[in-house]
Amino acid sequence: MIELPDLVAGGLAAGTLSALALGGGLLRLRRQQTRQRAEISALRTQLDGSLRAFTAEVEHLAARRVPAAAQRVAHPHLAVPGPLQPLTVGTPLGIALENVLLALQAEVASQRTRVDAAAQAGMRGATREIQAALYRLQDALRRLQQRYDDPELAQTLFQLDHENEQSLRRAQVAAVVCGAWVGLAREESHLVDAVTGGQARLAGYQRVKVHNHLEPGTALVSHAVEPVAIIVAELLDNALRHSAPDTDVVVSLEHVHHGVCVTVDDAGLGMTRDERDRAQRLVAGDAPILLTDLGDPPRMGLAAIGRLTRQFDLGVDVSSASPYGGVRAVLRVDSHLLSRLDPADRPPAPSAPRTTRRSGPAAPAPTHAYGTQDAVPDAPRHHTPTDENGDGEGDGNDGLPQRRRRRTRPAPAAVPEASAPPASSRPARRPEEAAAALGALQSGTAAARSEAAPAAGTPTAAAAHDTDHTHDEGGAAR
């Protein structure tokens, strides 16, 4: 048998070993808990840092990146700031933030386009009503021009008609920018007539000098006449506005390989490179045009050119400087938009500058009923077709001209100085003004004057001749 002391000693030894093993386990567990607490503390610190970094990134996104991304929709040259932490780029967080910006830009662009389309629709409706009212006013003014033959009243009516024409041009440009049709359908016309027609729609058109180097009979197809006139008017308007009032704007009409070019040179301040690039983007018509891109108030001239160049397959370039230090604008009309009119059957308007080219034997210079037109060779002249009332003059008593119906004769001899009314009594009128209304005035007054006028040489006949001569020197250009 085992003795009791030995059993107790063995139990004590076993207990001691168990206690030592338990103490070691507890010590290891405590050390493990300490490490876990340290790891948890480190993870908590890291999480707090990540949360602060994420919060700062979101705040940076809301304060700087989102507004910049929204502005970039309207101004592509603006840069959008990147994330605060460069290491975020390419990570899931960075990709998620970039997707937020892209979605925001897409929605802003969609809403911007929708709002602008609604604004354009409203403006189309308003300009349609304005155009209709201005056309009615234009008809009323022309009826008054036909009814009354008083020189002072005619001068006032011509000025009102020209102001109305300028308002009509602005309304037409606004309608074109908003997607409306040009509003007028014309028959085939000489290209030089379309150019001078655009010139006549402007204030200060006297500063425009047109040099015609086209072949006689060069014309535009019907659907290109009004767009070309609008584009020329807007290019000339820019040139006149951005050059000194004592300088000229030079227009040249030239044949090129693929058609015809209309070149407009001004002596203004020119444009910076950024302004020139923006203007070229507008006139190219490649990008959609929004009213919010045109400034406040909107400057619609170049935008209207862009609409028309895209719709009618025309080309406009404003990227060059003119020889006079300003801007050179070039309108290119391709061959498929050109046609030919027989100058003998349908001559260009007398107000149009004569071409420097000749297609055959030189035609005799046309005779005019009034000698003062020859004294101003550079002034625009407007074509008034000879009708049954004619505008020819015959020699009356004392050498004074007298109107005759259905006849056309060369210009009479100069009126004797003693019989002619004093120059001071005649209103100062531009040669191109009355030419546009001369045909209307003749149709309403020539017949009555021919039958009712007393014998030439009397004061009444002299006054009648003075009235006709004054009308030929005035009138708003068309």
ABEGO torsion letter per residue (X at the ends): XBBAAAAAAAAAAAAAAAAAAAAAAAAAAAAAAAAAAAAAAAAAAAAAAAAAAAAAAAAAAAAAAAAAAAAAAABAABBBBBBABAAABGBAAAAAAAAAAAAAAAAAAAAAAAAAAAAAAAAAAAAAAAAAAAAAAAAAAAAAAAABABAAAAAAAAAAAAAAAAAAAAAAAAAAAAGBBAGBBBBBBBAAAAAAAAAAABBGAAABBBBBABBBGBBBBAAAAAAAAAAAAAAAAAAAAABBAABBBBBBBBBBAAEBBBBBBBABAEBBAAAAAAAAAAAAGABBBBAAAAEOBBBAAAAAAAAAAAAAGBBBBAABBBAAGBBBBBBBBBAAABBBBBAAABBBBAABBBBABBABBBBBBBBBABAAAAABAABBBBBBBBBAAEABBBBBBGGBBBBBBGBBBBBBBBBBAAABBBAAABBBBBAAAAAAAAAAAAAAAAAAAAAABBBBGBAAAAAAAAAAAAAAABEBBX
